[in-house]
């Protein structure tokens, strides 16, 4: 909790949530997120880690190169990032919310001076009612593209900023028990204290737009847990998913 008495939430939004599992960024979903942040702004301050730059680019361009090449994805991220920020800016400003862009790389978390600079910059932004929207600097770094749809970046940032809660928005109602998933009636694991039991329950599924499956979310929760930060894995496709999770109205996985 910061000096203003507000709780700080780091919200990680995956590509599948932002596109609502289509091939383009959903303005409606970004508006849904903005409306919830506006409704909660007296009690909570938000920092967002957002994927979706590559998905945003694919709405506008078709590059003359195979999509699966890393450097092509980096080029797409470079094209898509300003479009993604513009969509956030347009939808959030209509709700009276201010946004700012922060691009980070994993190497930033290895240098003490850089970490101090990140914390100070984000604290100034948040104090002045700007919502930092963080993405990995995909044009110079390939980690996120290859390994985890910003899940790890979200966890490292959550720890660095000492947030009260990490919410990972994905396209399932949290993590399901393996047995129920096989039976085609997925049942959410509501509360977890031991991550090893969770490891045993997950499958190998990856998300269709993102690069992260449930394993990358559990790895992220482990990073947060080591710093005593609670992680919630919530279905971001649902309207009002943050409000409903805070009021315990929907099934989601809480990792304490």
Protein Blocks (a to p, Z undefined) as FASTA:
>chain_A
ZZkopacddddddfklmnnopabdcfklmmmmmmmmmmmmmmpccddddehklmmmmmmp
ccdbdfklmklmmmmmmmmmmmmmmmmmmmmmmnopacddddddfklmmpmklmmmmmmm
mmmmmmnopacdddddfklpcklmmnngommmmmmmmmmnopabdcdddfbehjadfklm
mnopacddfbdfblklmmmmpccbdcfklmcdfklmmmmmmmmmmnopacddddfkbghk
lmmmmnopaccdddZZ
